[in-house]
């Protein structure tokens, strides 16, 4: 029984493939996206970001965050605002149907200070190519809205799960 559990855990862990060698950092304003390159061609099932260092604020009076904005009245509590896009700034994760009001969303069990931001499976797998650039954006910076009082930088490790 223990052998099956260890085998299952190993199989689960092996499906996440780390994409970056150096941390990928993104800021909260002025076009400060983080770029990384895909390490193999295939169909992308989902991705996750693992917080390494830094934080972002959407307002100087609010707590720091890794992925979004905390308790701002115009957003839901623990709103997430971190997107993965292609080089044309088209959102890949979360998929458009998951997103909320243009640049924020929520994911079950994930808060703005969770150490991992694990996106759900894509409803339609995305074909990616070796060395294709993808970008990580903070939502307000991504759409150039309400970013004037944002601050900070978050650095992450990027993982992909291929179908």
N, C-alpha and C positions, 0 to 999 in steps of 0.2 A: 504494500500500500504506500509506504513512504517513497519507494522508488518511482512509482507513478506520479506522485506529487512533485518530486524533484524534477522528473522529466517534463511534466507539464509546465512547471515554473521556468525551466530552462527554455522550452519552446516559446513561451510567452515573451521572455526577455529577449530572445534572439530575433523576434519580429521587429522590434524597435531598432532602427539603424541610425546611429549618430551621424549627422551630416557635417558638422563643423569641426575644425581642429582648434581654432581660437574662438573665444566667446564672440557672439554676435550681439552688438549693442545698438539700441534704438532710443531716440529721444522723444520728447513730447511736443515739439514745435519746430517750425522753420525747416521742414523737409528732412528731418533727421531719422530717416528709416535705416534699418539694419539690413544689409544684403548678405546672402549666402548662395552658394551654388550646389545644385543637386549632384549627388555623387554616383548615381546610376540611372539609366533609363528604365521606365516601367510605368505601371499604373499606381498612382498614389491613393491609398485608402484613407489615411489621416496623418496628422502630425501632432507633436507635442513640443512645448517649450519648457525648459527647466531653468528656473531662476538661479543665477550665479552671483550677481552683485547689483548694487544700485537700486534706485527707485524713481518713481515718477509722481508728480503732483499735478492735479488738474486745477488746483486752486491753492494759494499759499496757506489758507486757513484750514485746510483739510488734511487728514492723515496721508502719509506716503503710501504708494501702491506699487505693485509690480506690473499689473495688467490693465488697470482701469482707473476708476474714480470711486471714492467712498462717500456715500451719504450726501450727495449733492441733490438738492430738492428736484431739479429738473430731470434726474435720472433715477432709475431704480437703485436701491441699496446694493452695494457691491457690484456695480455695473462693470462689465468687462469691455475694454476698448482696444484690444490688441488683435490685429489682423495680419494674416499672411496673404500677400498678393503676388501676382506675376509682375514682370518688369513694366507692364503698361498700367499698373496700379489697379487691376481688376482683382477683386477679392476672391480668394480661393477658400480660405478658412477664416471664420466659419462660412459655410455656404450662404448665399444671399437669403434663402428662405428661413435661416436661423436668426439672422440679424434683426435687430430692433430698429430703432429710429435712426437710420442712416449710419451711425458709427458707434453704437453700443449694443450689447446683447448680454445674455446670461447663459450659463451652462450649469446643469445640476451638479451640486457638490463642489463647485469651483468658486472661490471668492477672489477679490482683487489682491489678496495677499497669499494665496495658495502658492506653494513652492513649485508646483507644476501646473501648466495650462494645457490640458489634454482636450483637443478638439474631438467632436464626435465623428463617426465615419461619414465620409462624403456620400451623398445619395447616388451620385454619378462619379465614378473614379476619374481622376484627372491624369492624363498622360503627361509625363515629364521626361525630359531628355538630360543626358549626362551634361554637366556644366551649365544647365539652364539656371539663370538667376531668379531667385525668389526674394521677396522683401518682407520685412516685419515693420508694420506701421502702428503708431498710436492713433486711435480713431480720429480725434480732433485734428491732428496734424495731417492725417491721410486725406481728409476732405477740406482742409483749411478753414475750420470753423471753431470759434471760441478757444483758440490756442494761445492767445496773448499772455495769459497769466500762468500758463503751464511751465513746469520746470522739471529737470532731472533726466537721468538716463538709466535704463535697465539693460543688463547684459545677461544673455541666456545661452544655453546649449540647445541645439535644434535636433529633433529626432523625427524620422519618417517611418511610416508603416506602409509597405507596398502590398498590393492585392495579389 
